[in-house]
Amino acid sequence: MRSLPCMCYLNTNIDITQDNLVMNYLPILICLLATTLVANSQAATPQTGPVIKAFGPVFEVPAGSYNLVPGTPYKISMDISSKGQDPAATNPNLESAARFLNMHARSGIAPKDMQFALVIHGGAAHDLLTDAAYSEQFVQANPNTTLLTALGAAGVPVYLCGQTAGYMGIAPEALHPAVTMALSAMTAHVRLQAEGYTLIPF
């Protein structure tokens, strides 16, 4: 059997046996390609929930991946200082908190075993405002309101640096109900670590 002719030019002397071989296997190749594309499409679809619905989408990973230990209680804190670039979109850093809770709950870690706390300072403070206070600065409702409400309902305390609030002129009444004012972000971190919280280092 000859090798396939070069396809860079028109070859009228096609080997019939070889052509039949290609035609016989072509449906199988197409089927395999379609199956691969469908599998990849499904694998690349992140899922939200179950702790924070509609936020914090996560990807499935292979069973047995390195994970927290089921049945072990954990205390975790996260520092957020950057505001989202788009004032009309949810702060992706806040959504990372939802992602942490969702991905571990989906991977066998009971939500009751995860105590999670957020410490906010810097530009991210604007994302903690009520809709009314946010609209005064950005002429629209706060896109983070629903997420903050969901985090509060899940028992996640959100601590705002009081020094940041003072510098930015943010009054306590301008904050979303899920937010608690702290003396400073540094104060909140020291206390949380003394209480056994592990700070996520990014």
Secondary structure by P-SEA (a helix, b strand, c coil): cccccccccccccccaaaaaaaaaaaaaaaaaaaaaaaaaaaaabbbbcccccccbbbbbcccccccccccbbbbbbbbbcccccccccccaaaaaaaaaaaaaaaacccccccbbbbbbccccccccccaaaaaacccccccaaaaaaaaaaabbbbbccaaaaaaaccccccccccccccccaaaaaaaaaaabbbbccc
